């Protein structure tokens, strides 16, 4: 959903033309960030942090809008939003965008908050970061907000350690290096079926997650049976053809 030109008349009466028309892009960015977080906090939501990679993606798109003198989420020949975010170096499981054009920066947040789709993006509890850009051309403000749920890049060792810690809290003995080598565990993770090594697991679960701080419910259910006492964890590479970031994990359970 886009902010249409017909909405640009909506301006807060208390604002004075002298102050709103002379707003610099940097001031406008801070105003939009503060306004977004004020509305989120007022509704019990976590404030958004300004992310440099998302801001880079937002700036590139804001420049495109100013060059076209128009607003759009994608111009001909331009990558789509998820690809722009990934190309800028952001790692995310979710990404969304607000765009607007107005003759005054102070109008833009109010326009977004009175548009259902844009308001939903601003108040989405599933996002934790934002990139904001404002470009001025011929006294018109072209604004972009790119929202995302950022995913922390973790090494295989860090992913495996995080999952192993959760398994240990469930009473499992972590048997990496005992019944299966690190190499074999990671190769098993990359396979769609089967396993590598000489010790056959009683149960294998492969899963993809955006957060390694919680075990899947299906795996927790298996652990609760009491049949398993040893576990091996292997991490493997994600699908790099997709712009979204996730962790690929295999958990092998033994008696």
Buried (B, 14 or more C-beta within 10 A) or exposed (E): EBBEEEBBEEBEEEBEEEEBBEBEBEBBBBBBBEBBBEBBEEEEBEBBEBBEBBBBBBBBBBBBBBEEEBBEBBEEEBBEBBBBBBBBEBBBBBBBBBBBBBBBBBBBBBBBBEBEEBBEBBBBEEBBBBBBBBBBBEEBBBBBBBBBBBBEEBEBEBBBBBBBEBBEEBEBEBBBEEBBBBEBBBBBBBBEEEBBBEBEBEBBBBBEBBEBEEBBEEBEEBBEEEEBEBBBBBBBEBEEEEBBBBBBBBBBBBE
